Structure formats: C-alpha cells, structure tokens
Amino acid sequence: MSVISVGQAAVLGVVEGVTEFLPVSSTGHLKIVEGLMNIPVDDDSVVAFSAVIQVGAIAAVLLYFFKDIVRIVAAWGRGLRNREERYHHDYKFAWWVIYATIPIVIVGLAAKPLIDGPLGSLWVVAASLIVGSGVMWAADQMGRHKRGEDDVTFKDAMLVGSSQILALLFPGFSRSGATMSTGLILDLDRVAATRLSFFLGIPALTGAGIYELKDALGAGVGAAPLAVGTIVSFVVAYASIAWLLKFVAKHSFNAFVIYRIIIGLLLFGLLGTGVLNS
C-alpha cells in the first residue's frame, strides 16, 4: 500500500505548485504539510515523492518560457556548428546554465545521506526559513537593481547557480530565495533575478526528479499518487509563475520575508509543543 494516498498527493501537488518558485521554500512547506497529515517526512519514498512532483513544476516553467527556451537552445545549436555564432549572448547563456548546474549536482550526490537524514529535520527547516528571510531582506536592501537580463555574465550564473546548494543542504532556505537573493546582491533587478532563478532551476530540479523516481516507485509510493501530485503541481505552478513575475516587477520581497518569519516561528511552536515531530 502506498504511504501517500491520492488525496494527500493532490494536496502536496498544490503546495509544491504554489511554493516551488516563490522564495518561501517548497521543501519546507511540503515537510510541514506532510507532518500535519502524519506522513513520515524522513521516509525515503516520501523524500523521493517530493523530488518527483517537482517535475510537474518544471514542466510549467518549460511551457511558460517555451519561446525563450527555444531561442536559447537554437542559439546553442547554431553555436556548436558555427564559430561565429558563439559570440551570441544566448549561446553563452546556454553553456552558463550547464556549468552553473554542476556544483549542485556534485554536492547533491556527495551529501545525499545527510540531506535525506539529519538535514531533513523540521528543526532545520524552521531555522532555515528564518535565517533565509534575513538574507533575502539584506539582499533586497543591498541590491541596486540596475542590471537587466541581457547584462547577466558567466560569473553571475555561476554564483547564482551555486547558491542553490544552500537550499539543498538546508531545506527551508528556499532554492528560489537563495538564487533570487544572490541575483539581487549582484545588482540584477528583481525580474532579471527571478527569471535567472527559473532558468537555473530547470536542469537541477529535473535531474533531481528523474534521479529520485526509482526510489519513489520502489519504496512505497504508488504510480497513481505520483501522477496526481505531478499533474496538480504543473497546473498550480504555471499560475504561480505568472503571478510572481507580475508581483516582483512592482514590489519588493518584504512580503515574502515577513511570511517566512511567521511560518518559521509557527513551525518552532508546533515542534516545541509536540504537535509535529521533527
């Protein structure tokens, strides 16, 4: 019998779709909701399930940015065949995304026992939510927001891509929060930082989902819950992406900072009173 029911999978799909690209930590929210539904958060199949349904959110990114992705991939293909095309920004950007993904792949494979074990504790999630809020607030204040997407460099891509490691090691920090904050520190404007976060998330999250699929199916999660969770996360994530890009064009990240602090403190309270087990 599956450790996650179809109904629970649908709920988790909504949570994943809403939070994957908002800087509030999808992993943290999934762990909280799993705990409230008495799903064992440290079960290997549950950890794998969370990674697999991220593929639905990634599919939403692929669809939303389809024209941009086709343009970048086409430029990359032309550059592989024609040396003169290699000076095009889109060609270079494609390689930067590939290079910027390497650090998180190396750390993810090397630290997997820690990530699936002690670092997956809800105490870590609560602390990371609050600490990450401080980083996000400071980044928004420090950043001069003067550089657009066309100004992104190899250094920017590597630093932003490497910052994903923070969310990998400290669930609750938020992959989106870490990458957007790094982009702001590098003086990218909020829209450019957000879009760069999306593009860098595609290979990292897709790879994680494919890698974990065998563990999810082989260790206790049925195919039906996986399918439902993935489909729901796709639909909800698409709407979430559209909303976020409109929001960051006109607002600071302060609302997310406040929300994260509230959730972090609430989680500490639930853990301290025994309502949730870490």
Backbone as CSV, one residue per row, in Angstrom:
resi,resn,N_x,N_y,N_z,CA_x,CA_y,CA_z,C_x,C_y,C_z
1,MET,0.847,-1.198,0.000,0.000,0.000,0.000,0.885,1.251,0.000
2,SER,0.493,2.261,-0.781,1.259,3.488,-0.879,1.245,4.249,0.440
3,VAL,2.391,4.824,0.809,2.465,5.605,2.040,1.794,6.964,1.863
4,ILE,1.496,7.340,0.622,0.802,8.592,0.316,-0.421,8.270,-0.523
5,SER,-1.585,8.705,-0.068,-2.813,8.446,-0.808,-2.947,9.429,-1.966
6,VAL,-3.896,9.152,-2.864,-4.125,10.046,-4.000,-4.578,11.424,-3.512
7,GLY,-5.444,11.448,-2.502,-5.902,12.723,-1.952,-4.762,13.527,-1.348
8,GLN,-3.913,12.852,-0.587,-2.760,13.532,0.002,-1.810,14.023,-1.096
9,ALA,-1.657,13.222,-2.136,-0.787,13.609,-3.249,-1.305,14.883,-3.923
10,ALA,-2.624,15.007,-4.048,-3.208,16.199,-4.659,-2.915,17.435,-3.809
11,VAL,-3.059,17.290,-2.488,-2.771,18.402,-1.584,-1.305,18.806,-1.691
12,LEU,-0.420,17.813,-1.686,1.007,18.098,-1.782,1.365,18.694,-3.150
13,GLY,0.633,18.299,-4.188,0.841,18.883,-5.508,0.511,20.367,-5.523
14,VAL,-0.560,20.734,-4.825,-0.921,22.155,-4.717,0.175,22.925,-3.981
15,VAL,0.623,22.361,-2.863,1.673,23.003,-2.068,2.944,23.179,-2.905
16,GLU,3.341,22.129,-3.618,4.524,22.186,-4.467,4.351,23.234,-5.557
17,GLY,3.210,23.241,-6.225,2.987,24.176,-7.320,3.002,25.624,-6.872
18,VAL,2.420,25.892,-5.705,2.369,27.268,-5.200,3.750,27.739,-4.754
19,THR,4.492,26.863,-4.082,5.704,27.311,-3.389,7.020,27.061,-4.119
20,GLU,7.038,26.242,-5.171,8.313,25.885,-5.796,9.098,27.097,-6.275
21,PHE,8.432,28.062,-6.863,9.156,29.196,-7.420,8.991,30.472,-6.608
22,LEU,8.145,30.452,-5.601,8.105,31.571,-4.664,9.264,31.394,-3.688
23,PRO,9.868,32.479,-3.219,11.021,32.356,-2.317,10.608,32.047,-0.879
24,VAL,9.848,30.959,-0.701,9.340,30.613,0.633,9.673,29.187,1.028
25,SER,10.359,28.449,0.186,10.796,27.069,0.406,9.687,26.050,0.182
26,SER,9.700,25.444,-0.990,8.730,24.384,-1.283,9.011,23.157,-0.421
27,THR,10.309,22.824,-0.249,10.661,21.662,0.563,10.175,21.830,1.989
28,GLY,10.385,23.015,2.544,9.923,23.280,3.897,8.423,23.144,4.027
29,HIS,7.679,23.712,3.083,6.218,23.637,3.141,5.727,22.205,2.958
30,LEU,6.378,21.468,2.058,5.984,20.072,1.861,6.191,19.265,3.140
31,LYS,7.329,19.477,3.798,7.606,18.742,5.026,6.599,19.098,6.127
32,ILE,6.234,20.370,6.211,5.256,20.788,7.212,3.903,20.127,6.958
33,VAL,3.442,20.197,5.711,2.135,19.620,5.370,2.161,18.101,5.522
34,GLU,3.266,17.475,5.129,3.389,16.020,5.317,3.294,15.665,6.798
35,GLY,3.954,16.463,7.631,3.891,16.215,9.070,2.487,16.370,9.612
36,LEU,1.763,17.399,9.159,0.386,17.616,9.613,-0.544,16.495,9.164
37,MET,-0.210,15.836,8.039,-1.022,14.732,7.536,-0.496,13.376,8.011
38,ASN,0.453,13.431,8.975,1.032,12.207,9.558,1.737,11.328,8.524
39,ILE,2.307,11.963,7.519,3.136,11.257,6.546,4.571,11.313,7.060
40,PRO,5.278,10.195,7.135,6.647,10.198,7.661,7.595,10.985,6.770
41,VAL,8.021,12.156,7.237,8.816,13.049,6.394,10.204,12.500,6.088
42,ASP,10.698,11.569,6.937,12.035,11.037,6.711,12.037,9.713,5.950
43,ASP,10.849,9.251,5.531,10.753,8.025,4.740,11.385,8.263,3.367
44,ASP,12.226,7.346,2.910,12.917,7.520,1.631,11.956,7.741,0.471
45,SER,10.844,7.020,0.485,9.890,7.147,-0.619,9.185,8.500,-0.594
46,VAL,8.981,9.050,0.600,8.334,10.357,0.720,9.287,11.452,0.242
47,VAL,10.558,11.334,0.629,11.570,12.276,0.151,11.646,12.228,-1.371
48,ALA,11.621,11.013,-1.917,11.670,10.851,-3.369,10.420,11.418,-4.032
49,PHE,9.255,11.206,-3.415,7.994,11.737,-3.947,8.075,13.257,-4.096
50,SER,8.612,13.929,-3.078,8.719,15.388,-3.115,9.583,15.853,-4.282
51,ALA,10.650,15.085,-4.567,11.531,15.449,-5.680,10.860,15.194,-7.025
52,VAL,10.120,14.106,-7.113,9.499,13.734,-8.387,8.417,14.726,-8.801
53,ILE,7.567,15.160,-7.856,6.482,16.062,-8.246,6.999,17.446,-8.620
54,GLN,8.268,17.718,-8.308,8.872,18.959,-8.783,8.926,18.993,-10.306
55,VAL,8.949,17.820,-10.930,8.998,17.757,-12.392,7.760,18.419,-12.990
56,GLY,6.625,18.319,-12.298,5.422,18.992,-12.764,5.612,20.496,-12.784
57,ALA,6.253,21.017,-11.724,6.512,22.456,-11.667,7.499,22.876,-12.748
58,ILE,8.497,22.027,-12.993,9.466,22.323,-14.042,8.795,22.319,-15.415
59,ALA,7.861,21.394,-15.623,7.130,21.358,-16.894,6.377,22.674,-17.098
60,ALA,5.885,23.252,-16.004,5.192,24.535,-16.094,6.157,25.631,-16.544
61,VAL,7.394,25.598,-16.039,8.408,26.567,-16.459,8.716,26.398,-17.941
62,LEU,8.864,25.151,-18.371,9.163,24.881,-19.781,8.073,25.422,-20.693
63,LEU,6.834,25.261,-20.272,5.720,25.762,-21.071,5.654,27.288,-21.036
64,TYR,5.805,27.865,-19.844,5.680,29.318,-19.693,6.777,30.053,-20.464
65,PHE,8.004,29.511,-20.407,9.143,30.154,-21.072,9.520,29.433,-22.366
66,PHE,8.549,28.788,-22.992,8.828,27.958,-24.164,9.562,28.731,-25.260
67,LYS,9.094,29.917,-25.585,9.712,30.695,-26.656,11.141,31.076,-26.300
68,ASP,11.371,31.457,-25.043,12.715,31.815,-24.602,13.649,30.606,-24.665
69,ILE,13.139,29.466,-24.217,13.954,28.253,-24.189,14.304,27.809,-25.608
70,VAL,13.323,27.869,-26.515,13.578,27.505,-27.912,14.638,28.428,-28.503
71,ARG,14.543,29.714,-28.209,15.518,30.682,-28.721,16.925,30.381,-28.209
72,ILE,17.025,30.083,-26.907,18.340,29.815,-26.299,18.923,28.504,-26.818
73,VAL,18.096,27.467,-26.898,18.571,26.167,-27.386,18.968,26.265,-28.855
74,ALA,18.187,27.003,-29.631,18.513,27.171,-31.052,19.853,27.890,-31.211
75,ALA,20.076,28.923,-30.390,21.339,29.663,-30.447,22.504,28.761,-30.053
76,TRP,22.272,27.912,-29.069,23.301,26.966,-28.621,23.649,25.988,-29.754
77,GLY,22.601,25.488,-30.426,22.821,24.566,-31.538,23.578,25.216,-32.680
78,ARG,23.216,26.463,-32.993,23.918,27.173,-34.066,25.380,27.406,-33.693
79,GLY,25.604,27.706,-32.414,26.958,27.958,-31.959,27.841,26.723,-32.001
80,LEU,27.246,25.566,-31.777,28.014,24.323,-31.850,28.488,24.053,-33.276
81,ARG,27.713,24.534,-34.257,28.039,24.278,-35.665,28.857,25.401,-36.298
82,ASN,28.655,26.619,-35.784,29.255,27.787,-36.416,29.990,28.639,-35.380
83,ARG,31.293,28.791,-35.537,32.102,29.519,-34.574,31.646,30.972,-34.418
84,GLU,31.202,31.594,-35.497,30.795,32.993,-35.436,29.581,33.202,-34.538
85,GLU,28.721,32.165,-34.413,27.518,32.273,-33.600,27.817,32.194,-32.097
86,ARG,29.054,31.845,-31.758,29.393,31.637,-30.355,29.547,32.934,-29.573
87,TYR,29.491,34.060,-30.251,29.562,35.346,-29.569,28.167,35.827,-29.148
88,HIS,27.139,35.110,-29.582,25.766,35.486,-29.254,25.507,35.212,-27.771
89,HIS,24.833,36.145,-27.104,24.578,36.017,-25.663,23.793,34.755,-25.331
90,ASP,22.822,34.396,-26.151,22.001,33.209,-25.870,22.837,31.936,-25.914
91,TYR,23.794,31.864,-26.838,24.681,30.692,-26.913,25.491,30.567,-25.633
92,LYS,26.074,31.681,-25.216,26.878,31.664,-23.993,26.009,31.365,-22.766
93,PHE,24.800,31.912,-22.745,23.911,31.698,-21.606,23.560,30.219,-21.449
94,ALA,23.356,29.520,-22.570,23.049,28.090,-22.516,24.171,27.319,-21.826
95,TRP,25.412,27.640,-22.181,26.551,26.976,-21.536,26.642,27.357,-20.062
96,TRP,26.333,28.606,-19.749,26.406,29.050,-18.358,25.435,28.270,-17.479
97,VAL,24.242,28.013,-18.004,23.263,27.232,-17.240,23.795,25.830,-16.970
98,ILE,24.437,25.242,-17.988,25.007,23.900,-17.819,26.118,23.918,-16.772
99,TYR,27.040,24.860,-16.899,28.150,24.947,-15.951,27.655,25.235,-14.532
100,ALA,26.665,26.111,-14.421,26.172,26.536,-13.104,25.412,25.422,-12.386
101,THR,25.051,24.380,-13.127,24.334,23.255,-12.521,25.296,22.235,-11.912
102,ILE,26.525,22.230,-12.371,27.495,21.228,-11.925,27.723,21.245,-10.406
103,PRO,27.898,22.418,-9.772,28.139,22.405,-8.322,27.033,21.739,-7.510
104,ILE,25.779,22.011,-7.830,24.692,21.430,-7.051,24.576,19.933,-7.295
105,VAL,24.922,19.472,-8.504,24.910,18.033,-8.786,25.964,17.319,-7.937
106,ILE,27.161,17.883,-7.884,28.245,17.273,-7.112,27.893,17.213,-5.629
107,VAL,27.440,18.329,-5.087,27.091,18.375,-3.659,25.890,17.487,-3.372
108,GLY,24.899,17.488,-4.273,23.703,16.674,-4.064,24.010,15.200,-3.966
109,LEU,24.895,14.715,-4.824,25.274,13.297,-4.800,26.145,12.981,-3.591
110,ALA,27.076,13.871,-3.278,28.003,13.619,-2.176,27.323,13.695,-0.813
111,ALA,26.376,14.600,-0.678,25.755,14.829,0.634,24.370,14.205,0.769
112,LYS,23.993,13.321,-0.150,22.643,12.749,-0.134,22.271,12.098,1.198
113,PRO,23.163,11.327,1.854,22.786,10.739,3.148,22.432,11.795,4.201
114,LEU,23.146,12.915,4.198,22.848,13.988,5.146,21.560,14.709,4.786
115,ILE,21.373,14.923,3.486,20.177,15.640,3.023,18.918,14.837,3.327
116,ASP,18.976,13.538,3.095,17.822,12.671,3.363,17.682,12.348,4.846
117,GLY,18.732,12.596,5.633,18.723,12.253,7.053,18.602,13.458,7.961
118,PRO,19.647,13.771,8.727,19.565,14.826,9.743,19.236,16.213,9.206
119,LEU,19.690,16.534,8.004,19.399,17.861,7.452,17.942,18.001,7.024
120,GLY,17.213,16.876,6.991,15.798,16.922,6.627,14.888,17.200,7.808
121,SER,15.457,17.411,8.983,14.669,17.663,10.188,13.854,18.949,10.065
122,LEU,12.668,18.933,10.642,11.828,20.130,10.626,12.428,21.261,11.464
123,TRP,13.285,20.919,12.424,14.005,21.955,13.170,14.923,22.732,12.225
124,VAL,15.578,22.018,11.329,16.442,22.652,10.329,15.611,23.521,9.395
125,VAL,14.444,23.017,9.005,13.540,23.776,8.125,13.138,25.089,8.783
126,ALA,12.733,25.028,10.057,12.280,26.232,10.768,13.399,27.263,10.868
127,ALA,14.585,26.804,11.246,15.719,27.721,11.373,16.102,28.309,10.018
128,SER,16.077,27.476,8.980,16.455,27.935,7.643,15.463,28.953,7.094
129,LEU,14.199,28.770,7.391,13.189,29.743,6.959,13.500,31.134,7.508
130,ILE,13.841,31.187,8.797,14.089,32.477,9.435,15.425,33.075,8.998
131,VAL,16.478,32.261,8.990,17.789,32.760,8.555,17.721,33.213,7.093
132,GLY,17.063,32.420,6.246,16.924,32.786,4.846,16.162,34.083,4.659
133,SER,15.219,34.365,5.549,14.470,35.623,5.488,15.401,36.806,5.674
134,GLY,16.336,36.671,6.652,17.295,37.747,6.886,18.182,37.982,5.676
135,VAL,18.616,36.898,5.048,19.456,37.010,3.847,18.683,37.692,2.724
136,MET,17.425,37.298,2.551,16.617,37.867,1.483,16.374,39.359,1.700
137,TRP,16.078,39.731,2.934,15.840,41.146,3.243,17.101,41.963,2.987
138,ALA,18.242,41.455,3.454,19.501,42.171,3.277,19.842,42.311,1.791
139,ALA,19.620,41.255,1.025,19.921,41.289,-0.405,19.061,42.322,-1.120
140,ASP,17.788,42.390,-0.752,16.879,43.344,-1.389,17.281,44.782,-1.059
141,GLN,17.809,44.979,0.152,18.239,46.320,0.550,19.578,46.687,-0.084
142,MET,20.471,45.717,-0.178,21.818,45.970,-0.718,21.812,46.157,-2.234
143,GLY,20.979,45.391,-2.920,20.982,45.416,-4.373,20.577,46.760,-4.945
144,ARG,21.232,47.134,-6.038,20.911,48.412,-6.683,19.916,48.245,-7.828
145,HIS,19.589,46.997,-8.164,18.535,46.694,-9.141,18.737,47.421,-10.471
146,LYS,19.986,47.513,-10.906,20.272,48.322,-12.096,20.620,47.492,-13.327
147,ARG,20.747,46.153,-13.175,21.161,45.310,-14.292,20.014,44.412,-14.724
148,GLY,19.809,44.329,-16.048,18.733,43.513,-16.590,19.227,42.145,-17.029
149,GLU,18.343,41.372,-17.650,18.677,40.007,-18.063,19.797,39.970,-19.087
150,ASP,19.866,40.956,-19.981,20.910,40.983,-21.004,22.284,41.289,-20.411
151,ASP,22.318,41.740,-19.146,23.584,42.070,-18.503,24.158,40.901,-17.711
152,VAL,23.463,39.764,-17.685,23.929,38.602,-16.928,25.233,38.082,-17.522
153,THR,26.198,37.768,-16.646,27.504,37.275,-17.068,27.716,35.840,-16.583
154,PHE,28.820,35.247,-17.017,29.180,33.906,-16.566,29.345,33.876,-15.047
155,LYS,29.981,34.902,-14.501,30.169,34.987,-13.049,28.825,35.014,-12.327
156,ASP,27.886,35.786,-12.849,26.548,35.847,-12.250,25.903,34.468,-12.226
157,ALA,25.947,33.802,-13.375,25.303,32.494,-13.487,25.926,31.485,-12.526
158,MET,27.243,31.476,-12.410,27.911,30.527,-11.527,27.597,30.798,-10.063
159,LEU,27.603,32.070,-9.671,27.316,32.405,-8.278,25.861,32.110,-7.929
160,VAL,24.952,32.472,-8.816,23.533,32.211,-8.566,23.264,30.709,-8.588
161,GLY,23.852,30.005,-9.554,23.664,28.558,-9.622,24.212,27.855,-8.399
162,SER,25.378,28.270,-7.939,25.986,27.645,-6.765,25.191,27.917,-5.498
163,SER,24.477,29.030,-5.467,23.697,29.360,-4.269,22.558,28.368,-4.039
164,GLN,22.214,27.586,-5.059,21.172,26.570,-4.891,21.582,25.513,-3.855
165,ILE,22.886,25.406,-3.622,23.395,24.440,-2.650,22.870,24.751,-1.253
166,LEU,22.669,26.022,-0.950,22.150,26.401,0.365,20.806,25.754,0.626
167,ALA,19.936,25.790,-0.380,18.605,25.203,-0.221,18.670,23.686,-0.194
168,LEU,19.648,23.122,-0.894,19.807,21.672,-0.917,20.217,21.159,0.462
169,LEU,21.149,21.845,1.100,21.649,21.413,2.405,20.749,21.837,3.555
170,PHE,20.047,22.946,3.375,19.207,23.477,4.447,17.780,23.698,3.950
171,PRO,16.992,22.624,3.866,15.609,22.760,3.387,14.863,23.759,4.265
172,GLY,14.257,24.709,3.623,13.651,25.817,4.354,14.299,27.116,3.918
173,PHE,15.560,27.034,3.477,16.249,28.230,2.990,15.602,28.712,1.702
174,SER,15.162,27.771,0.865,14.479,28.037,-0.402,15.449,28.207,-1.554
175,ARG,15.309,27.346,-2.568,16.138,27.465,-3.762,15.885,28.794,-4.450
176,SER,14.609,29.143,-4.604,14.269,30.416,-5.243,14.781,31.590,-4.407
177,GLY,14.609,31.488,-3.089,15.074,32.556,-2.212,16.574,32.750,-2.305
178,ALA,17.323,31.639,-2.320,18.791,31.721,-2.395,19.239,32.308,-3.727
179,THR,18.654,31.835,-4.824,19.088,32.301,-6.143,18.667,33.751,-6.399
180,MET,17.445,34.099,-6.012,16.999,35.478,-6.201,17.812,36.442,-5.345
181,SER,18.098,36.048,-4.101,18.882,36.907,-3.215,20.276,37.133,-3.783
182,THR,20.889,36.066,-4.288,22.221,36.198,-4.882,22.182,37.120,-6.091
183,GLY,21.140,36.973,-6.905,20.987,37.851,-8.060,20.854,39.305,-7.657
184,LEU,20.113,39.563,-6.582,19.948,40.942,-6.108,21.259,41.507,-5.578
185,ILE,22.031,40.676,-4.858,23.330,41.120,-4.353,24.259,41.502,-5.507
186,LEU,24.083,40.812,-6.640,24.883,41.099,-7.839,24.316,42.263,-8.647
187,ASP,23.337,42.950,-8.060,22.732,44.158,-8.642,21.802,43.901,-9.819
188,LEU,21.343,42.657,-10.003,20.307,42.401,-11.002,18.999,42.986,-10.490
189,ASP,18.133,43.415,-11.420,16.826,43.869,-10.961,15.983,42.650,-10.585
190,ARG,14.866,42.860,-9.929,14.096,41.743,-9.375,13.572,40.804,-10.456
191,VAL,13.138,41.343,-11.588,12.624,40.494,-12.666,13.755,39.655,-13.259
192,ALA,14.920,40.265,-13.488,16.061,39.530,-14.046,16.523,38.439,-13.090
193,ALA,16.577,38.753,-11.788,16.984,37.764,-10.786,15.995,36.609,-10.739
194,THR,14.716,36.927,-10.873,13.674,35.898,-10.817,13.727,35.008,-12.048
195,ARG,13.865,35.597,-13.222,13.927,34.808,-14.450,15.198,33.931,-14.473
196,LEU,16.312,34.463,-14.002,17.536,33.662,-13.942,17.349,32.483,-13.004
197,SER,16.637,32.706,-11.898,16.335,31.626,-10.958,15.528,30.529,-11.635
198,PHE,14.567,30.915,-12.455,13.748,29.942,-13.178,14.615,29.089,-14.110
199,PHE,15.430,29.747,-14.929,16.227,29.024,-15.918,17.233,28.081,-15.259
200,LEU,17.850,28.521,-14.173,18.823,27.680,-13.482,18.160,26.524,-12.746
201,GLY,16.872,26.669,-12.446,16.164,25.601,-11.755,15.772,24.449,-12.663
202,ILE,15.691,24.692,-13.957,15.223,23.655,-14.884,16.094,22.397,-14.844
203,PRO,17.399,22.479,-15.104,18.195,21.236,-15.090,18.338,20.639,-13.697
204,ALA,18.484,21.472,-12.673,18.692,20.962,-11.312,17.480,20.195,-10.810
205,LEU,16.304,20.774,-10.957,15.094,20.131,-10.434,14.664,18.953,-11.298
206,THR,14.846,19.066,-12.619,14.505,17.946,-13.496,15.398,16.744,-13.192
207,GLY,16.675,16.998,-13.053,17.607,15.925,-12.733,17.287,15.259,-11.410
208,ALA,16.946,16.066,-10.403,16.612,15.510,-9.089,15.370,14.641,-9.171
209,GLY,14.371,15.091,-9.932,13.138,14.313,-10.055,13.349,12.984,-10.738
210,ILE,14.127,12.985,-11.819,14.402,11.741,-12.543,15.228,10.785,-11.679
211,TYR,16.187,11.338,-10.975,17.060,10.519,-10.116,16.271,9.838,-9.001
212,GLU,15.276,10.540,-8.451,14.528,10.015,-7.307,13.341,9.143,-7.712
213,LEU,12.990,9.110,-9.006,11.794,8.396,-9.445,11.818,6.927,-9.042
214,LYS,12.960,6.289,-9.216,13.046,4.856,-8.887,12.821,4.612,-7.402
215,ASP,13.304,5.526,-6.538,13.126,5.363,-5.099,11.672,5.577,-4.694
216,ALA,11.007,6.499,-5.378,9.606,6.775,-5.047,8.730,5.580,-5.399
217,LEU,8.938,5.017,-6.577,8.117,3.880,-7.001,8.515,2.596,-6.294
218,GLY,9.803,2.453,-6.029,10.274,1.199,-5.468,10.186,1.099,-3.964
219,ALA,9.919,2.209,-3.283,9.983,2.183,-1.825,8.657,2.474,-1.138
220,GLY,7.571,2.556,-1.881,6.306,2.688,-1.166,5.305,3.702,-1.663
221,VAL,5.598,4.448,-2.728,4.632,5.399,-3.277,4.118,4.844,-4.598
222,GLY,2.803,4.724,-4.717,2.215,4.162,-5.924,2.297,5.098,-7.114
223,ALA,2.090,4.553,-8.295,2.152,5.338,-9.526,1.034,6.381,-9.570
224,ALA,-0.154,6.037,-9.061,-1.285,6.968,-9.110,-1.021,8.232,-8.292
225,PRO,-0.586,8.121,-7.016,-0.265,9.340,-6.263,0.830,10.178,-6.919
226,LEU,1.830,9.509,-7.482,2.892,10.246,-8.164,2.351,11.035,-9.353
227,ALA,1.493,10.386,-10.138,0.919,11.040,-11.314,0.046,12.222,-10.909
228,VAL,-0.804,12.023,-9.899,-1.705,13.089,-9.442,-0.905,14.264,-8.891
229,GLY,0.065,13.974,-8.036,0.879,15.041,-7.454,1.617,15.840,-8.509
230,THR,2.133,15.168,-9.518,2.894,15.828,-10.572,1.993,16.693,-11.450
231,ILE,0.826,16.174,-11.817,-0.105,16.927,-12.667,-0.636,18.160,-11.947
232,VAL,-1.016,17.985,-10.692,-1.534,19.120,-9.916,-0.453,20.190,-9.752
233,SER,0.776,19.765,-9.467,1.855,20.743,-9.283,2.105,21.513,-10.573
234,PHE,1.950,20.856,-11.728,2.133,21.521,-13.015,1.111,22.646,-13.207
235,VAL,-0.156,22.336,-12.985,-1.225,23.317,-13.199,-1.070,24.507,-12.252
236,VAL,-0.842,24.214,-10.989,-0.746,25.278,-9.984,0.527,26.099,-10.182
237,ALA,1.636,25.440,-10.525,2.902,26.146,-10.709,2.822,27.135,-11.866
238,TYR,2.122,26.775,-12.927,2.012,27.679,-14.077,1.379,29.002,-13.649
239,ALA,0.303,28.913,-12.871,-0.360,30.124,-12.384,0.550,30.889,-11.423
240,SER,1.294,30.160,-10.616,2.193,30.783,-9.643,3.317,31.560,-10.328
241,ILE,3.855,31.009,-11.418,4.926,31.678,-12.161,4.428,33.002,-12.734
242,ALA,3.258,32.960,-13.354,2.694,34.161,-13.965,2.469,35.248,-12.911
243,TRP,1.962,34.844,-11.762,1.711,35.813,-10.684,3.014,36.395,-10.152
244,LEU,4.029,35.554,-9.936,5.275,36.013,-9.338,5.977,37.045,-10.212
245,LEU,6.029,36.806,-11.520,6.717,37.740,-12.402,6.031,39.105,-12.417
246,LYS,4.717,39.107,-12.323,3.991,40.384,-12.242,4.230,41.062,-10.897
247,PHE,4.294,40.264,-9.843,4.463,40.812,-8.492,5.827,41.472,-8.329
248,VAL,6.913,40.758,-8.730,8.262,41.288,-8.489,8.566,42.504,-9.358
249,ALA,7.796,42.702,-10.425,8.018,43.864,-11.283,7.659,45.162,-10.568
250,LYS,6.815,45.060,-9.539,6.321,46.270,-8.877,6.513,46.286,-7.368
251,HIS,6.946,45.157,-6.790,7.037,45.079,-5.335,8.394,44.541,-4.883
252,SER,8.749,44.848,-3.642,9.953,44.285,-3.034,9.637,42.879,-2.535
253,PHE,10.638,42.221,-1.938,10.453,40.877,-1.409,10.024,40.893,0.064
254,ASN,9.684,42.064,0.594,9.362,42.169,2.018,8.200,41.281,2.443
255,ALA,7.203,41.136,1.587,6.043,40.298,1.940,6.478,38.852,2.150
256,PHE,7.387,38.376,1.316,7.888,37.007,1.462,8.738,36.866,2.726
257,VAL,9.517,37.909,3.028,10.356,37.891,4.231,9.482,37.751,5.480
258,ILE,8.449,38.558,5.561,7.548,38.520,6.726,6.847,37.171,6.817
259,TYR,6.360,36.678,5.684,5.667,35.389,5.670,6.580,34.270,6.150
260,ARG,7.823,34.253,5.672,8.765,33.206,6.053,9.038,33.222,7.560
261,ILE,9.188,34.412,8.112,9.445,34.520,9.554,8.261,33.971,10.347
262,ILE,7.058,34.315,9.917,5.848,33.839,10.609,5.771,32.316,10.550
263,ILE,5.987,31.757,9.358,5.929,30.298,9.207,7.026,29.619,10.019
264,GLY,8.222,30.201,10.022,9.322,29.633,10.789,9.031,29.607,12.275
265,LEU,8.512,30.715,12.802,8.172,30.785,14.221,7.026,29.832,14.555
266,LEU,6.044,29.752,13.662,4.919,28.828,13.872,5.420,27.391,13.907
267,LEU,6.335,27.069,13.020,6.874,25.714,12.980,7.652,25.398,14.253
268,PHE,8.438,26.358,14.741,9.133,26.157,16.011,8.123,25.872,17.125
269,GLY,7.010,26.611,17.099,5.984,26.413,18.123,5.344,25.029,18.046
270,LEU,5.032,24.581,16.827,4.419,23.276,16.639,5.368,22.151,17.056
271,LEU,6.643,22.333,16.782,7.632,21.326,17.163,7.852,21.328,18.677
272,GLY,7.917,22.542,19.247,8.149,22.659,20.677,7.028,22.118,21.533
273,THR,5.800,22.206,21.019,4.637,21.708,21.769,4.288,20.269,21.455
274,GLY,5.045,19.677,20.514,4.810,18.277,20.193,3.714,18.027,19.201
275,VAL,3.124,19.092,18.635,2.077,18.909,17.632,2.666,18.244,16.384
276,LEU,3.910,18.612,16.070,4.637,17.996,14.955,5.895,17.327,15.497
277,ASN,6.255,16.212,14.867,7.513,15.554,15.194,8.539,15.942,14.166
278,SER,9.776,16.151,14.627,10.819,16.633,13.715,11.233,15.591,12.711
